[in-house]
Amino acid sequence: MKFTEDHEWLRAEGDLFVVGVTEYAAEQLGDVVFVELPEEGRTVKKDEEIVVIESVKVASDIKAPLDGTIVAVNEKLADAPAFVNEDPLGDGWFFKLRVDDPSAVEAFMDEDAYKAMIA
Amino acid sequence: MPELERTPLYDLHAELGAKFVPFAGYEMPVQYRLGVMKEHLHTRTKAGLFDVSHMGQVILRGDDAAAQLEMLVPASIVGLKEGRQRYGLFTNEAGGIEDDLMIAHRGDHLFLVVNAARKQADIAHMKRHLGCSVEPVDNRALLALQGPAAEAVLAAIAPAAADMRFMDVIVTDTDHGELWISRSGYTGEDGFEISVSEDGAEALARALVADDRVEPIGLGARDSLRLEAGLCLYGNDIDAATSPVEAGLEWAIQKVRRTDGERTGGFPGADRILAELENGADRRRVGLLPEGRAPMREGTQLFETEEAAGPVGHVTSGAFGPSVGRPVSMGYVPTGLARTGTRLFGEVRGKRLPVTIADMPFRPSTYKR
């Protein structure tokens, strides 16, 4: 699993990457009450804001970690946005991305480096 | 940036795991370990303890203090009975609202609680215009204990609290010194506000949170609780440009102060406010229920149709309502559109989403009348 400086994680699943936010980010966000997901099939550019997370207090954006295409989104979040808080690394995932250049993922932090960043 | 003030309970908040935010010049707890959602629900099912020491406490003394205060507030103060409290508004010459406040009749004086951000202005305003003595109370903290278990919890410390009804006020001696208690609050729940000496505040707060039914609650849940209760936040839902009638606060202007009343008018902006009481205002504060789960927050523009060019109103407060399980908002619309059930559109991130005008409170209040 790889981590971005924006507290997102990417997990390889076949030739796709599943993307979510870290436990640390979920904690910082507070109770999530609504998640607006991108449409399947949408092509995205790195750093484009593609997910809106509304917590009890604020709205935050999640950026596309890399250039690619959204091939699936976690529909369960529509009815159960609290998955983001309860299981950010599992059921709280946001979307699956077909990355244009998979080797670019290697530039992100591994778990130790991420833990050092938030320490 | 000026240094933020701290309340006498700052160290206790930190010990209880508070996250702090700057609020009205104070460093205040926004949430504790439970988080906003659970704090909100805990207050509605058991009891929540809020530190509201940042708010202003003021005593007005003098034989004619009540009559004097009626020069600044459209409520009936002369008619307020001893041992009772009433909600009031400081109005301005334009008929707008300078602050909202609680006013208690405590025998030989009136006791006022005003908003933190407005307290210096309110005190200066009263000193300028009132002939009675205006005494800021600087050596007392203020706690709010809210929720269905509040009575049982507080009665263990101050037994007299159990006999109080909504908007009663008492002064009672306890192990924590003299407590000034009102049966009121700003969450829609039964509960109490408790003024305690600065020195006794921490011990009282510790005694209250030592009860299993009580959790400390931050400003985050305080805001969602008062929004579900349909209560105005000064600076958001009411301000110097909003009249009491626009805000739907006619109930804070008793009949004796209205046209043909015994003590009609005599408060700032009376011309406009009395006329609006007779004829209505052009716009109106309403409750709003967005369809779907996306909250419509403060500043969201409201449109009559999906295609309409210009907005007809805007949201002044909006959040997810944990007790009603859906987003709730309040805002202003033209009076002609203010009927319950009217469908409008709120623009959220460039998209027009349907929203319906709804009765408030969003969740029925549980005051012990």
Interface residues (C-beta under 8 A of the other chain):
Chain A: G30 D31 V33 F34 E36 V52 E54 V56 K57 A59 A78 P81
Chain B: V30 Q31 G35 V36 M37 K38 H40 G220 S224 R293 A294 P295 R297 A319 F320 P322 P327 R349
